[in-house]
Amino acid sequence: MNEYILEIWLVSCIVMIGIVIVVVTLQLKYILNKLSKDPNAPAEKSSWWSNFTGLKPMEKEKDIMMNHSHDGIYELDNPTPPWFMYLFYSTILFGIIYGFYYHVYQDGNIQITEYKTDMAVAEKARDVYMKKFANSINENNVSLSKGAKELTEGSQIYLTNCVACHGDKGQGGVGPNLTDKFWIHGGGIKDLFKTITHGVPEKGMIAWNKTLNPLQIQRVASYILTFQGTKPPMAKEPQGIEIP
Ligand code: HEC
């Protein structure tokens, strides 16, 4: 609600100004009417239409004729026609209703709500797409990622799931050293993807396809390959065959 305080304040100001304008206008009109009327004149009858248009009949034009002429053309002192004033008041009323509806009660679909709804829809669509995309990766089409964002994702997956057995720097422990050129199950991205996906359960390496989706496996496999040649301290002895 905090973010709307300014708007509520603004709307209140607009409402106040609107009320002041209406009151002042009505008062002025009332006073002017009183001043311009001859108190002894008989009350004149006028139709709603002439009230609405505010036009003086032709025969009364000399009453409102101003005392100057331009080449014989006289100016009439017509007040702003009532229909125009009604239009003006209706815009004030519209503004007040609009302000309350959209900014105070916030029932209306204002920009910020519209934005949030759209973002939520897009987020959902993105999730669906990512799921589809993630599942489209398999051991035949998987490729190595080198982008910083992908590798950061990979490092997070590694830290959460793999450190316990492979060490924080890939130096190895229960599991083999991942920083050297020696691999038991092959050292290409496709080999790693396959090993991580299906695991080597009989040797203590879990099949990760139940915990991670193919995209996550691709990320962590790409990340593991950045360990190559880092020679961390206390590295486990090489296992498997050397893959140049
Ligand atoms: C419970 C311990 C454990 C965890 C957790 C673990 N691994 Fe392993 N991992 C192993 C063992 C043990 C092996 C060796 C399997 C063998 O001897 O065939 C291995 C092998 C591997 C290999 C093959 C290494 C080679 O030389 O071919 C890769 C790649 C690998 N793990 C990646 C991962 C990744 C990625 C994670 C986290 C998502 C992970 N491991 C989590 C125990 C673990």
Residues whose N, C-alpha, C, O or C-beta is under 5 A from the ligand:
A	BS01	HEC	N161 C162 C165 V174 G175 P176 F182 W183 I184 H185 G186 L192 T195 I196 V200 K203 G204 M205 V220 Q239 G240
